[in-house]
């Protein structure tokens, strides 16, 4: 295990770009882990994956709560934050070289603007008016799953990740597969826009009881947290059933919905899709991922499980 060391904190975009270019001139691979802070062990597993991606490597962690991926009705205002704690956790790994935490990454205009396509606006547009107006969209993959109930989310994600890539100029970027649709969207964006960046998808980290690690877990009451365990249990049961020969997606989906509903959760979606295209399938005869989003009280949680019955 590497000895603890303090990472350099960088706030300025130009300084961050210059830092990366110096590291590359030294012959190092630059690996970035984009986060919104309030780090947990899941994030630190991404840091470990970044550190293991090359040798020598310079690891950058970004901490920036991106307003353009939140709708005004969502939880931007209460998104948890603990910058000092995040720095301590990153220092304890001994492998993080820099933390990029800018005060703002968007041009702030002066006047109000019309609604975005489809009538949806993000917190950025509500606050910044006619400032930032350039967006990156992965048009098909952003539809469905989380995109159905969060119409500005993936537009904001793809845009901020593109901005971070342009500022940091990394060789490698690591994303968690808990946000499965997000990971696939970033992979497609990198392919389509010719970013010379290797995207690593890191496996979901879970608490000892199986709950997927998430910064939003802190908002769960003890009762809600116990109920939330039904997500992972239902996913594991579904994979077991599929591997035993029940490949009917409608039956599997209905069973998961029933399990979650019986716990008192409000199901946003349960979908079974092909792993790369995210296209719905009727039978599990190709590699699939079952994706779930459900509300427990005021907390929306997501989780997923990959299934390949061929192996």
TORKOL-369498 format. One record per residue (C-alpha): x, z, y; residue number from 1; residue in three letters. Coordinates in Angstrom, 3 decimals, always signed. Example, Ala and Ser with C-alpha at 12.3 -4.5 7.8 and 13.67 -1.06 7.14 Angstrom:
<rovexs>
        c1        c3        c2    i   aa
   +12.300    +7.800    -4.500    1  ALA
   +13.670    +7.140    -1.060    2  SER
</rovexs>
This chain:
<rovexs>
        c1        c3        c2    i   aa
    +0.000    +0.000    +0.000    1  UNK
    +1.356    -0.980    +3.424    2  UNK
    +2.279    +1.765    +5.869    3  UNK
    -0.211    +2.342    +8.688    4  UNK
    +0.579    +0.517   +11.927    5  UNK
    -1.311    -0.129   +15.132    6  UNK
    -2.447    -3.704   +15.673    7  UNK
    -1.976    -5.317   +19.071    8  UNK
    -5.263    -5.437   +20.989    9  UNK
    -5.817    -8.704   +22.851   10  UNK
    -8.679    -9.186   +25.318   11  UNK
    -7.844   -12.502   +26.980   12  UNK
    -8.542   -15.920   +25.442   13  UNK
    -5.344   -17.556   +26.698   14  UNK
    -3.263   -14.596   +25.527   15  UNK
    -4.849   -14.823   +22.076   16  UNK
    -4.110   -18.524   +21.776   17  UNK
    -0.502   -18.007   +22.898   18  UNK
    -0.091   -15.152   +20.390   19  UNK
    -1.244   -17.345   +17.507   20  UNK
    +1.049   -20.174   +18.507   21  UNK
    +4.027   -17.818   +18.602   22  UNK
    +3.232   -16.558   +15.102   23  UNK
    +2.970   -20.107   +13.804   24  UNK
    +6.283   -20.991   +15.476   25  UNK
    +7.783   -18.113   +13.489   26  UNK
    +6.624   -19.848   +10.309   27  UNK
    +3.654   -17.574    +9.652   28  UNK
    +0.172   -18.515    +8.490   29  UNK
    -2.489   -17.219   +10.870   30  UNK
    -5.494   -15.719    +9.052   31  UNK
    -8.582   -14.516   +10.918   32  UNK
   -11.420   -12.191    +9.919   33  UNK
   -14.344   -12.550   +12.359   34  UNK
   -16.465    -9.382   +12.699   35  UNK
   -18.889    -7.727   +15.093   36  UNK
   -17.241    -4.346   +14.623   37  UNK
   -18.531    -1.066   +13.207   38  UNK
   -16.272    -1.756   +10.280   39  UNK
   -16.817    -0.509    +6.736   40  UNK
   -15.036    -0.992    +3.430   41  UNK
   -16.621    -4.415    +3.049   42  UNK
   -14.874    -5.598    +6.196   43  UNK
   -11.606    -4.078    +5.039   44  UNK
   -11.884    -6.050    +1.800   45  UNK
   -11.977    -9.201    +3.948   46  UNK
    -8.835    -7.994    +5.703   47  UNK
    -7.148    -7.555    +2.315   48  UNK
    -8.147   -11.103    +1.334   49  UNK
    -6.694   -12.421    +4.591   50  UNK
    -3.436   -10.540    +4.031   51  UNK
    -3.183   -11.964    +0.516   52  UNK
    -3.916   -15.545    +1.600   53  UNK
    -0.312   -16.461    +2.421   54  UNK
    +3.215   -15.121    +2.784   55  UNK
    +4.293   -14.665    +5.504   56  UNK
    +0.939   -14.168    +7.200   57  UNK
    -0.259   -12.882   +10.569   58  UNK
    -3.718   -11.291   +10.303   59  UNK
    -6.141   -11.274   +13.234   60  UNK
    -9.452    -9.380   +13.195   61  UNK
   -11.999   -10.263   +15.858   62  UNK
   -14.448    -7.660   +17.151   63  UNK
   -17.151    -9.229   +19.262   64  UNK
   -20.905    -8.671   +19.178   65  UNK
   -22.193   -12.179   +19.779   66  UNK
   -25.326   -12.254   +21.979   67  UNK
   -26.159   -15.870   +21.164   68  UNK
   -27.084   -15.095   +17.553   69  UNK
   -29.667   -12.459   +18.500   70  UNK
   -33.177   -13.207   +19.705   71  UNK
   -34.486   -10.945   +22.508   72  UNK
   -36.727    -9.183   +19.969   73  UNK
   -33.831    -8.330   +17.649   74  UNK
   -31.407    -5.414   +17.536   75  UNK
   -28.574    -6.472   +19.862   76  UNK
   -29.085    -3.437   +22.119   77  UNK
   -28.756    -0.974   +19.248   78  UNK
   -26.154    -2.780   +17.156   79  UNK
   -23.741    +0.015   +16.154   80  UNK
   -20.319    +0.210   +17.766   81  UNK
   -17.224    +2.362   +17.276   82  UNK
   -14.204    +0.506   +18.640   83  UNK
   -11.808    +3.455   +18.416   84  UNK
   -12.879    +4.093   +14.833   85  UNK
   -12.487    +0.402   +14.017   86  UNK
    -8.915    +0.411   +15.323   87  UNK
    -8.080    +3.472   +13.207   88  UNK
    -9.466    +1.809   +10.094   89  UNK
    -7.576    -1.415   +10.755   90  UNK
    -4.360    +0.488   +11.494   91  UNK
    -4.716    +2.343    +8.193   92  UNK
    -4.531    -0.935    +6.258   93  UNK
    -1.053    -1.642    +7.571   94  UNK
    -1.655    -5.402    +7.438   95  UNK
    -3.510    -6.238   +10.669   96  UNK
    -1.282    -7.677   +13.375   97  UNK
    -3.784    -8.248   +16.169   98  UNK
    -7.356    -7.414   +17.149   99  UNK
    -9.067    -9.913   +19.427  100  UNK
   -11.859    -8.147   +21.316  101  UNK
   -12.797   -10.093   +24.450  102  UNK
   -15.256    -8.671   +26.994  103  UNK
   -17.246   -11.927   +26.988  104  UNK
   -16.838   -15.401   +25.515  105  UNK
   -19.551   -17.226   +27.441  106  UNK
   -19.864   -18.714   +30.886  107  UNK
   -22.530   -16.786   +32.771  108  UNK
   -24.731   -18.932   +35.010  109  UNK
   -26.966   -17.950   +37.893  110  UNK
   -30.391   -19.452   +37.267  111  UNK
   -32.930   -19.209   +34.456  112  UNK
   -33.226   -22.104   +32.050  113  UNK
   -35.883   -23.693   +29.929  114  UNK
   -36.326   -22.513   +26.341  115  UNK
   -34.030   -23.887   +23.679  116  UNK
   -35.188   -26.413   +21.094  117  UNK
   -38.281   -25.169   +19.323  118  UNK
   -39.073   -22.710   +22.124  119  UNK
   -36.628   -20.048   +20.887  120  UNK
   -34.008   -18.478   +23.122  121  UNK
   -31.192   -16.080   +22.359  122  UNK
   -30.223   -12.936   +24.218  123  UNK
   -27.427   -14.955   +25.812  124  UNK
   -29.837   -17.453   +27.349  125  UNK
   -32.191   -14.735   +28.495  126  UNK
   -29.287   -12.966   +30.247  127  UNK
   -27.016   -15.854   +31.252  128  UNK
   -29.507   -18.453   +32.395  129  UNK
   -27.938   -21.833   +33.087  130  UNK
   -24.366   -20.922   +32.112  131  UNK
   -23.422   -21.760   +28.537  132  UNK
   -25.257   -24.840   +27.235  133  UNK
   -23.161   -26.305   +24.396  134  UNK
   -24.217   -25.476   +20.855  135  UNK
   -23.002   -26.209   +17.338  136  UNK
   -25.689   -26.702   +14.696  137  UNK
   -25.468   -27.367   +10.982  138  UNK
   -28.875   -28.908   +10.983  139  UNK
   -30.050   -28.854    +7.372  140  UNK
   -28.274   -25.782    +6.027  141  UNK
   -29.482   -23.618    +8.920  142  UNK
   -33.108   -24.215    +7.940  143  UNK
   -34.794   -21.908    +5.460  144  UNK
   -33.629   -18.510    +4.179  145  UNK
   -32.578   -16.442    +7.204  146  UNK
   -33.008   -19.430    +9.506  147  UNK
   -36.773   -19.457    +8.969  148  UNK
   -37.347   -16.067   +10.607  149  UNK
   -34.267   -16.116   +12.881  150  UNK
   -34.395   -19.537   +14.591  151  UNK
   -31.467   -18.973   +16.991  152  UNK
   -29.228   -17.100   +14.555  153  UNK
   -27.168   -19.812   +12.887  154  UNK
   -26.880   -21.869   +16.044  155  UNK
   -25.279   -18.807   +17.615  156  UNK
   -23.075   -18.127   +14.583  157  UNK
   -21.760   -21.688   +14.321  158  UNK
   -21.095   -21.807   +18.058  159  UNK
   -19.220   -18.506   +18.288  160  UNK
   -17.166   -19.237   +15.169  161  UNK
   -16.230   -22.636   +16.616  162  UNK
   -15.163   -20.931   +19.827  163  UNK
   -13.083   -18.379   +17.915  164  UNK
   -11.460   -21.156   +15.880  165  UNK
   -10.578   -23.034   +19.080  166  UNK
    -9.118   -19.920   +20.691  167  UNK
    -7.207   -18.467   +17.721  168  UNK
    -6.345   -21.750   +15.957  169  UNK
    -6.147   -20.073   +12.516  170  UNK
    -4.991   -21.632    +9.280  171  UNK
    -7.284   -19.399    +7.193  172  UNK
   -10.586   -17.643    +7.906  173  UNK
   -12.287   -15.105    +5.644  174  UNK
   -16.052   -14.540    +5.480  175  UNK
   -18.076   -12.233    +3.261  176  UNK
   -20.449   -13.770    +0.745  177  UNK
   -23.102   -11.138    +1.451  178  UNK
   -24.044   -13.420    +4.351  179  UNK
   -24.260   -16.295    +1.870  180  UNK
   -26.033   -18.843    +4.042  181  UNK
   -23.645   -18.105    +6.901  182  UNK
   -20.628   -18.660    +4.632  183  UNK
   -21.991   -21.994    +3.425  184  UNK
   -22.810   -23.078    +6.980  185  UNK
   -19.264   -22.303    +8.140  186  UNK
   -17.830   -24.224    +5.173  187  UNK
   -19.982   -27.233    +6.046  188  UNK
   -19.146   -27.023    +9.749  189  UNK
   -15.419   -26.931    +8.999  190  UNK
   -15.776   -29.964    +6.732  191  UNK
   -17.918   -31.979    +9.116  192  UNK
   -15.946   -31.225   +12.294  193  UNK
   -12.490   -31.573   +10.680  194  UNK
   -11.239   -28.087   +11.406  195  UNK
    -7.909   -27.762    +9.585  196  UNK
    -8.851   -24.304    +8.323  197  UNK
    -9.175   -22.938    +4.794  198  UNK
   -12.376   -20.901    +4.449  199  UNK
   -12.263   -18.055    +1.926  200  UNK
   -15.508   -16.519    +0.687  201  UNK
   -14.995   -12.881    -0.288  202  UNK
   -17.226   -11.134    -2.831  203  UNK
   -19.838    -8.567    -1.786  204  UNK
   -18.634    -5.003    -1.533  205  UNK
   -21.131    -2.363    -2.652  206  UNK
   -21.586    +1.363    -2.364  207  UNK
   -21.263    +3.347    -5.587  208  UNK
   -25.029    +3.128    -6.098  209  UNK
   -25.076    -0.657    -5.693  210  UNK
   -26.285    -1.013    -2.095  211  UNK
   -24.513    -3.892    -0.369  212  UNK
   -22.296    -2.574    +2.419  213  UNK
   -23.678    -3.391    +5.863  214  UNK
   -23.194    -2.086    +9.386  215  UNK
   -26.989    -1.774    +9.591  216  UNK
   -27.139    +0.708    +6.697  217  UNK
   -26.445    +3.487    +9.196  218  UNK
   -29.975    +3.028   +10.575  219  UNK
   -31.650    +3.695    +7.192  220  UNK
   -33.310    +7.063    +6.653  221  UNK
   -32.465    +8.785    +3.334  222  UNK
   -35.836    +7.682    +1.920  223  UNK
   -35.398    +4.106    +3.119  224  UNK
   -31.887    +3.975    +1.729  225  UNK
   -33.126    +5.049    -1.704  226  UNK
   -35.822    +2.370    -1.583  227  UNK
   -33.249    -0.238    -0.538  228  UNK
   -31.484    +0.159    -3.890  229  UNK
   -34.342    -1.872    -5.349  230  UNK
   -32.781    -5.055    -3.942  231  UNK
   -29.634    -4.930    -6.035  232  UNK
   -31.481    -3.616    -9.088  233  UNK
   -33.949    -6.497    -8.963  234  UNK
   -31.139    -9.040    -8.517  235  UNK
   -29.172    -7.673   -11.465  236  UNK
   -32.312    -7.713   -13.609  237  UNK
   -32.952   -11.327   -12.587  238  UNK
   -29.448   -12.400   -13.555  239  UNK
   -29.757   -10.608   -16.893  240  UNK
   -33.054   -12.378   -17.566  241  UNK
   -31.590   -15.770   -16.644  242  UNK
   -28.555   -15.295   -18.873  243  UNK
   -30.913   -14.368   -21.728  244  UNK
   -32.777   -17.653   -21.306  245  UNK
   -35.536   -17.067   -18.735  246  UNK
   -34.664   -19.788   -16.254  247  UNK
   -38.117   -20.219   -14.668  248  UNK
   -37.508   -19.647   -10.960  249  UNK
   -41.117   -18.897   -10.074  250  UNK
   -41.311   -16.130   -12.683  251  UNK
   -38.004   -14.644   -11.574  252  UNK
   -38.907   -14.814    -7.894  253  UNK
   -42.320   -13.231    -8.452  254  UNK
   -40.761   -10.364   -10.388  255  UNK
   -38.314    -9.621    -7.562  256  UNK
   -41.074    -9.750    -4.938  257  UNK
   -43.191    -7.404    -7.048  258  UNK
   -40.336    -4.939    -7.464  259  UNK
   -39.548    -4.872    -3.744  260  UNK
   -43.190    -4.657    -2.696  261  UNK
   -43.809    -1.731    -5.036  262  UNK
   -41.054    +0.223    -3.280  263  UNK
   -42.872    -0.224    +0.025  264  UNK
   -40.521    -2.796    +1.553  265  UNK
   -41.696    -5.786    +3.552  266  UNK
   -40.261    -8.916    +1.939  267  UNK
   -38.971   -11.558    +4.345  268  UNK
   -37.993   -13.975    +1.597  269  UNK
   -36.813   -14.298    -1.986  270  UNK
   -35.351   -17.731    -2.679  271  UNK
   -33.460   -19.312    -5.577  272  UNK
   -31.282   -22.189    -4.397  273  UNK
   -28.359   -24.314    -5.560  274  UNK
   -25.166   -22.606    -4.470  275  UNK
   -23.614   -25.256    -2.229  276  UNK
   -26.539   -27.287    -0.893  277  UNK
   -28.957   -24.325    -0.682  278  UNK
   -31.682   -26.640    -2.013  279  UNK
   -34.532   -24.960    -3.869  280  UNK
   -34.568   -25.347    -7.644  281  UNK
   -37.363   -24.823   -10.153  282  UNK
   -35.188   -23.937   -13.131  283  UNK
   -31.781   -22.288   -13.329  284  UNK
   -29.926   -25.192   -14.943  285  UNK
   -27.302   -25.495   -12.179  286  UNK
   -25.222   -22.799   -10.446  287  UNK
   -27.685   -20.948    -8.203  288  UNK
   -27.788   -18.013    -5.842  289  UNK
   -30.783   -15.739    -5.467  290  UNK
   -31.035   -14.686    -1.827  291  UNK
   -33.191   -11.779    -0.639  292  UNK
   -34.101   -10.426    +2.772  293  UNK
   -36.393    -7.429    +3.148  294  UNK
   -37.328    -4.822    +5.717  295  UNK
   -37.012    -1.122    +5.021  296  UNK
   -38.597    +0.585    +7.991  297  UNK
   -37.035    -1.092   +11.038  298  UNK
   -33.929    -2.251    +9.152  299  UNK
   -33.662    -5.761    +7.748  300  UNK
   -31.246    -6.028    +4.813  301  UNK
   -29.958    -9.083    +2.978  302  UNK
   -28.339    -9.418    -0.428  303  UNK
   -27.733   -12.064    -3.057  304  UNK
   -26.413   -12.735    -6.541  305  UNK
   -24.808   -15.856    -7.965  306  UNK
   -25.864   -17.073   -11.414  307  UNK
   -24.293   -19.743   -13.599  308  UNK
   -25.925   -19.961   -16.998  309  UNK
   -23.388   -22.553   -18.161  310  UNK
   -20.545   -20.048   -18.433  311  UNK
</rovexs>
